[in-house]
Amino acid sequence: MKTNALLIALFLLICSLSLPARAQFPMMGGAAQPKALPGTAGDQTPKGNAKITGYVLDSAQTKAVEFASIALYNRSSGKAVDGTVADEKGKFTLSKLAPGDYRILISFVGFRNKTIDNLTLANGQSLDLGVVKLSSNVKTLEEVTVVGQAALIEEKVDRLVYNAEKDMTAKGGDASDVLRKVPLLTVDLDGNVSLRGSQNIRVLINNKPSTIVASSVSDALKQIPADQIKTVEVITSPSAKYDAEGSGGIINIITKKNSLQGLNLNVDSGVGNRGSSLSLNGNYRKGKAGFTLGGFGRANYNTITRTRLEQTSEVADVTTLTRQTGDGRSSGLFGQYNLGFDYDLAKNQSLTAGVRYGVRNMSVQQDLITQLFTNGTAGLASYRNVDTKNLSGTVDANIDYLHTFKPQQEWSVSTLYSRNDLTNNFDADLLNGSQELTGRQRNLNKSINEEFTLQTDYQTPIKKNQLIEFGGKAIFREVTSDYRYLVAGPTGGFTTENNGTLGELLYHQNIAAAYTSYTYTTKKRYTLKGGLRYEHTFIDASTRESGQLGVGDYGVLVPSFNASKSIKGTTVKLGYNRRIQRPGLQQLNPNFNASNPQNITIGNPSLRPELTNNFELGLSRTIKKTFVNATFFGRVTNNAITQVRQPSDTLAGAIVTTYENIGRQHAYGTNVFANVAATSKINIGLFLNAFYTSLTGQELGQDGQSANLKNTGFNVSGGTFASATFRKGWGAQAFGFLQGSQVQLQGRQGGFGFYTVGVKKDFANKKGSVGIAAENFLNNRFNIHTVLNSDQFRQVNDVYLYNRGVRLTFTYKIGKMTMDAPKKRARSVNNDDVKSEGGGQAPAGGTGTGSGQPRQ
């Protein structure tokens, strides 16, 4: 282990030391230089010894406008003859000018252009324009007319971008409420996310990973307030720059940031019959330094679930029929707190640091009534009251450095430390028909996921139409799980005797990666992007009971290719990539979870990664006021990590679920999305996801021989949304979604529906708003009907969800901020390399570049 870590660290150190030196090569261009304006023609500009100087200031604040553009025009010909950029103090100088008559145009984003006319220069003259003031260019919302739908959906060569800022119904909700409305994605009622039917995805938060997401995507999404989400990027064909993890793709959630000067505080709150939330976010920026401090808290309550289970199993010629009903109640507290700092070391260098703490406290109480029928003979009913605790505390700390040499030429170094302390315990009271306590059971499971990441990236343009990128990355990860299954009588202490167990998992996983990527744009505007990435994984795994598990090291070469072209108004995209999916903590954890003894789950620490080849063809076009996107895709996964269920040979009627590398998955289908701008104030959207899937695998029969399994079928989901804005700050939005049943290796998982309607009123001063949103208000409950079967068992499970809800929301902004010039910030580490629990849902993580959003 120590040797592997030293090799990886040495590899990264060599990369980081070599990159700055390359920046001095003539091809790299050295320090950043302003581009010559059209017409300057380099040395063809008339030469002389006159010059013009001046300062550019903001008229409202009397402060410098950094990096404003200054263009000098010949007054008689109207042609640009010279140009420059103001420095950080707003000062500019145009030198070596020939005598003549000129005019100057000064411009910058967010300000009105300023023209200074009738300038006459004599030979050797120095003309000081003094202070030139620019006024802000502000437009109110009433003056904006939306013509196309670029603000809602953006198409890039490898991703689809959904802008979520105008989502009124999500106020007071969490990230899962927003992701339900993103094309290509499916989010079930538990918050589990899938992309084109695959839950093997990576979820990033501001391009950064988090160990809490590595444990559970659904739980992590509950910690992100919906009204803090700016955009959601769906990266269906990741380039070599990204970690090879996530066979289905990558989802990047971008939260709202600001580049403002001054101090402000945003208050967002909501209260409803099933949940409440409060969010406080403060920002302070002065000069080169900026600070952010924020906190978000959310409480869920009045969440009721009822279940009905009927399953038949056959072991050693004994047939057992299990009938079970359950009444459940759950509550939860979720929080996220962050402190951020960024500082401009120089005009082309920046440093970013941050600490984020997330907490989850979930409690589920369930009363189970179970009756067994053995070979047709009814047994006594058993009663079980279970109290489950799911707790976690996560710390993420990062320090990132970015050096920009010139446009598109930059070098970054990123570090990240993450730790997630996860507790997943349950206590069960066993009762007889007279409701007398007959025994107790307890499962204690404490897990720690700790990792440190070091990463370096470099990119540079080659000529005007080519870009090359390369970098290296190392991840040092340690996972420990201490699990105890204890039993006790009606009184007295707990013990491991009489079927109690205890154990420990120690799992070291170190990863070394290197990549290179090349982008080329032809004269006919074809965009081609190809790359190679190599990742080598070093594993040292052991358990207390079995010692070393013998899970060997492995390496994988990951190619990727993306191409796009606009043909007569239609954008065509073609993509191929290979992905790897490593098992996640809950899939590896050998803890014996028997909170419901008729449905037992246990992880498999010997799991190997799965490999997937992805192909896609995408078409998008704007037809008058309608934006249409259609994607056709294929996905082939080998060595798939698959949930396998089979009867227990020790507990009568019980079904045990574990994970095995036995599956092969094929999926072929399409995603269609259309958005219609019915008027400048009304938008309507429709989306449909449909694909055919084929799953093959094996299960172990009662005779010890393997039996082949195969299941095929169609998976269909779709929905619609509409939004409208009215006068005097009023607005309304509605959303509906329907998910059909999903094909599993051993059956089909039931579908569900979901819908919301919301209304919002902005205050006259635009400082705040109030709103009301209702969900599933016409239905008392939804039923998810799941049927699973094999030669050894059949299971029918009905879950009834009572999620009718309404909530009031309130937002208000305190403080005054002024616009500042946007600057590039240091990139951040992104880990995307582990799979999560529960039917293959994926953890969140990040790109392999530690970068912000990759440029196209």
C-alpha positions, -999 to +999 in steps of 0.1 A: +000+000+000+028+025+009+046+017-023+015+023-044+009+056-027+045+068-032+043+058-069+011+078-074+024+108-056+057+108-076+037+105-108+016+136-099+047+156-088+064+150-121+034+162-140+029+193-118+066+203-121+067+198-159+037+219-168+048+254-157+080+248-177+060+241-208+043+274-204+076+291-215+078+273-248+073+297-278+042+277-289+025+284-256+028+321-260+041+331-225+022+357-207-012+369-218-013+396-245-043+415-257-055+404-291-051+428-320-084+443-331-098+439-367-079+461-389-048+465-369-029+440-389-001+438-364+029+458-377+008+473-405-006+499-380+008+534-389+038+542-365+046+574-348+057+588-315+023+602-302+003+585-274-031+586-257-036+578-220-066+578-196-085+560-168-119+541-171-141+544-140-176+533-131-198+564-130-220+551-102-192+540-078-162+560-088-141+528-090-119+514-118-135+493-145-108+466-149-099+452-183-122+475-203-116+473-241-103+504-258-104+506-296-089+534-317-105+542-351-093+564-380-120+591-382-120+595-420-118+558-430-137+544-400-112+515-397-097+503-364-060+511-362-051+501-327-065+488-294-056+478-259-071+467-225-072+487-193-053+473-163-067+465-129-066+502-120-086+512-151-055+528-168-049+524-205-022+537-229-021+537-267+015+545-278+035+548-310+006+565-328+010+585-361-004+620-364-040+622-375-077+624-366-091+597-345-120+585-323-120+561-294-146+535-284-145+522-248-166+492-239-171+465-212-198+439-204-225+455-182-218+491-192-229+513-221-203+519-248-185+553-246-173+571-277-148+600-276-148+618-310-128+646-327-094+636-314-065+651-332-029+641-326+002+660-336+036+645-340+051+636-306+020+648-287+009+631-255-029+634-250-043+627-216-080+620-216-082+620-178-111+600-163-136+584-186-168+573-169-189+544-180-225+541-169-243+508-161-264+491-188-294+478-168-325+463-183-356+454-164-374+421-169-404+438-185-381+450-213-369+415-222-386+394-249-377+357-251-375+347-287-358+313-285-353+287-258-316+290-254-321+302-219-339+270-209-320+243-228-284+246-241-268+221-264-230+215-263-208+190-280-210+165-250-238+177-228-273+192-223-277+221-200-310+228-182-314+262-165-333+258-133-334+293-119-370+300-128-385+270-111-412+283-088-426+249-077-392+238-063-391+266-037-387+250-003-379+217-020-346+199-026-324+190-056-344+159-064-374+181-071-354+200-098-338+169-113-372+154-120-377+181-146-344+177-164-346+160-198-330+126-200-332+121-162-356+100-141-359+105-104-380+080-084-400+090-052-370+080-030-347+104-049-328+077-068-316+092-101-312+074-134-300+086-168-315+068-198-325+040-175-291+036-159-285+044-122-247+040-128-241+077-130-219+103-113-234+134-096-212+164-092-220+195-070-203+226-085-179+202-103-168+187-070-173+153-054-185+146-019-181+114+001-217+117+012-228+112-024-205+082-026-227+067+000-261+077-013-272+100-041-307+102-028-297+113+007-272+138-007-298+155-030-320+161+001-293+183+015-292+207-015-319+234-015-337+236-049-338+274-050-300+275-048-296+255-080-286+275-111-282+249-138-280+211-142-256+197-168-264+162-182-231+150-197-240+119-218-207+115-235-179+125-211-145+132-227-112+118-215-108+148-192-134+133-169-129+103-146-138+071-163-164+064-136-201+065-143-212+041-171-245+060-176-230+095-177-224+125-154-248+150-138-233+183-127-254+205-104-243+241-105-255+262-076-260+300-077-229+320-073-222+357-077-194+380-088-206+410-069-189+436-048-203+444-014-222+426+013-255+408+010-276+382+028-302+360+012-330+344+033-350+315+018-377+297+038-406+274+034-432+256+055-456+229+045-476+199+058-447+174+051-416+196+053-400+229+063-368+246+053-346+276+061-316+288+042-293+317+050-265+326+026-241+356+029-215+370+005-189+396+010-165+408-017-140+436-016-113+441-041-094+409-048-109+388-019-143+372-015-160+353+012-191+331+014-208+317+044-240+298+042-263+273+059-293+253+049-316+232+070-346+210+060-370+189+081-392+162+067-422+149+087-456+134+083-442+109+058-463+078+059-457+046+040-477+013+039-464-019+024-479-053+015-456-082+007-464-117-005-436-140-014-431-177-020-398-195-017-388-232-020-358-247-002-352-284+002-387-293-011-402-271+016-425-243+002-429-213+024-455-185+017-449-152+035-476-126+039-465-094+055-480-059+061-462-029+073-470+006+085-441+031+084-434+066+095-403+086+087-388+119+096-355+135+088-333+165+094-308+176+067-283+204+068-254+218+048-230+245+059-202+260+039-174+286+042-156+297+011-127+320+002-112+331-030-083+355-037-068+370-069-030+365-063-024+384-096-042+394-127-038+359-141-036+338-109-062+328-084-065+308-052-098+292-040-104+274-007-135+260+010-149+239+037-183+222+036-201+202+062-232+181+056-253+163+081-282+139+078-304+125+105-331+101+093-354+080+114-378+054+102-403+035+124-420+005+110-445-020+125-445-053+106-470-082+109-458-114+093-474-148+089-457-179+074-475-208+056-452-239+054-464-264+028-499-249+031-500-250+069-504-216+086-481-206+114-485-181+142-483-144+132-453-125+144-451-088+153-420-067+149-415-030+157-383-016+140-366+017+146-340+025+120-314+053+123-295+066+093-270+093+103-240+109+086-216+137+089-195+148+059-166+172+057-151+184+024-121+207+023-104+220-008-076+243-019-072+250-056-048+271-077-053+284-113-027+302-135-040+316-168-013+324-193-035+336-221-070+327-234-075+289-232-040+284-219-040+275-183-025+253-156-043+242-124-034+223-092-062+210-071-065+192-037-094+177-019-099+160+015-132+143+022-145+123+051-180+108+057-189+092+090-220+070+083-241+053+109-268+028+098-284+011+129-317-005+138-334-018+169-362-043+167-387-054+194-402-089+188-437-094+200-462-122+202-499-122+193-507-108+228-482-079+221-459-092+247-421-086+242-404-119+235-370-107+223-349-079+209-324-075+180-299-048+172-277-040+142-248-015+147-230-005+116-204+024+117-187+032+084-160+057+075-152+067+039-120+089+038-101+101+008-075+125-004-071+137-040-043+154-057-047+166-093-030+187-120-043+198-154-029+218-183-044+230-216-032+251-244-045+261-279-026+251-310-032+277-337-067+291-337-088+260-342-071+233-320-069+227-283-049+201-264-054+191-228-036+167-205-032+160-168-028+135-140-047+126-109-043+105-077-070+093-052-061+077-019-092+062-004-098+042+028-132+026+037-138+009+070-170-007+083-175-021+118-207-041+120-223-060+148-256-080+148-267-084+185-296-103+201-312-102+235-342-115+254-370-094+268-347-081+295-309-081+300-280-070+278-273-077+241-249-104+230-234-119+198-244-154+210-273-173+195-270-162+159-254-128+166-225-118+144-197-092+143-172-082+117-151-055+102-142-045+066-110-026+057-109-015+021-080+005+006-084+018-029-058+040-046-062+052-081-036+068-105-049+083-137-035+103-167-053+116-198-049+136-229-076+152-251-075+170-284-102+193-299-102+203-336-126+227-354-126+226-392-132+256-415-166+241-423-174+242-385-171+205-377-161+201-341-141+169-333-130+160-298-111+128-290-090+116-261-075+087-241-075+081-204-057+054-184-066+046-148-049+020-126-066+009-094-047-006-065-068-025-040-060-040-006-091-054+010-097-076+041-123-087+066-120-097+102-134-131+095-118-140+061-085-120+061-073-109+027-099-110+001-076-113-029-092-086-050-065-078-075-053-046-090-065-036-124-060-011-151-083+002-178-078+023-210-107+046-217-111+061-252-137+088-260-148+106-292-173+134-297-183+152-329-208+179-338-219+197-369-247+222-377-264+212-410-290+237-423-301+246-388-300+211-373-272+203-349-259+167-352-239+151-325-221+118-325-204+103-295-186+071-282-170+065-249-160+036-226-167+039-189-159+020-157-181+016-127-165+007-094-186-008-066-197+016-039-195+014-001-230-001+005-224-027-022-191-037-006-203-037+030-208-073+042-230-061+071-260-084+075-290-060+074-321-078+086-343-049+098-370-069+079-360-105+084-380-115+053-360-092+031-323-093+040-295-074+023-258-080+024-229-065+005-201-083-013-165-070-007-151-091-036-170-071-063-151-061-094-158-031-116-181-032-146-172-019-180-196-001-204-194+010-241-217+039-249-228+051-284-251+080-292-265+101-321-282+133-312-302+158-333-315+192-322-332+220-341-353+251-334-384+252-356-399+287-353-408+288-315-401+251-308-368+236-297-366+198-304-339+174-292-338+137-301-311+113-291-307+077-301-283+057-279-269+022-273-252+009-242-235-025-236-222-034-201-201-064-193-194-078-158-224-058-146-229-053-108-264-067-104-287-073-075-293-110-070-320-124-048-324-160-036-341-178-007-323-181+026-314-216+036-314-207+073-344-183+078-377-198+066-394-178+039-367-151+038-352-137+006-316-125+007-304-098-017-267-093-025-246-081-054-226-101-080-206-094-111-228-118-132-248-095-154-246-084-190-268-055-200-279-042-234-300-010-238-311+007-270-335+036-271-343+073-276-348+105-256-371+131-271-375+166-257-395+196-271-400+230-257-425+254-272-425+292-266-463+296-270-459+333-263-431+355-249-445+348-214-457+311-217-435+281-222-446+245-226-423+214-225-427+177-233-403+149-229-403+111-235-377+085-226-381+050-242-356+022-245-355-016-249-333-035-224-319-070-223-304-084-190-287-117-187-270-133-156-268-164-135-281-176-101-270-205-079-297-232-078-305-255-049-284-283-064-254-260-064-255-256-102-257-222-119-289-214-137-290-188-165-314-158-162-326-135-189-352-107-189-361-082-216-386-055-221-393-018-227-389+010-202-410+041-209-413+074-190-423+109-198-438+142-186-447+178-193-442+212-177-455+247-183-446+281-170-461+315-174-452+350-162-478+378-157-478+415-149-469+430-115-445+401-106-470+372-108-460+339-122-472+302-123-457+268-131-469+232-134-451+199-138-462+163-143-442+131-146-451+094-152-426+065-148-435+031-162-424-002-147-387-009-150-371-042-162-350-060-136-329-092-140-355-111-119-387-093-127-401-057-130-400-028-106-433-008-104-437+027-118-451+058-102-464+093-110-457+128-097-471+164-103-468+199-088-484+233-093-470+266-080-477+303-080-453+331-070-455+369-064-424+391-065-423+421-043-423+455-061-387+462-051-375+428-064-360+422-030-381+391-023-411+370-031-438+348-016-452+316-032-473+285-027-468+251-043-489+219-041-479+184-051-500+153-057-530+171-043-556+151-063-543+117-051-544+103-016-517+078-023-495+062-051-489+024-053-456+011-066-463-025-076-431-047-080-430-083-091-398-103-088-393-140-095-371-169-104-373-207-103-368-206-065-390-177-054-417-152-063-421-119-046-450-094-050-444-061-032-468-031-030-456+002-015-482+028-009-469+064-006-489+091+010-472+123-004-500+148-009-484+181+001-486+219+001-460+245+011-456+282+015-423+299+005-407+332+013-374+347+001-358+381+008-325+397+000-307+420+024-278+443+015-266+461-016-243+445-042-227+460-073-216+443-104-180+433-108-161+419-137-163+381-138-129+363-133-118+328-136-114+310-104-092+281-095-104+247-106-116+221-081-111+184-078-138+160-090-139+123-082-164+102-101-153+068-094-176+048-071-210+032-075-237+035-048-262+012-032-297+003-038-303-011-072-273+004-088-278+041-080-247+060-083-228+083-060-219+118-069-184+128-077-168+148-103-148+152-134-113+139-136-100+173-143-107+191-111-120+218-134-150+239-137-172+235-167-151+222-196-150+247-225-162+236-259 
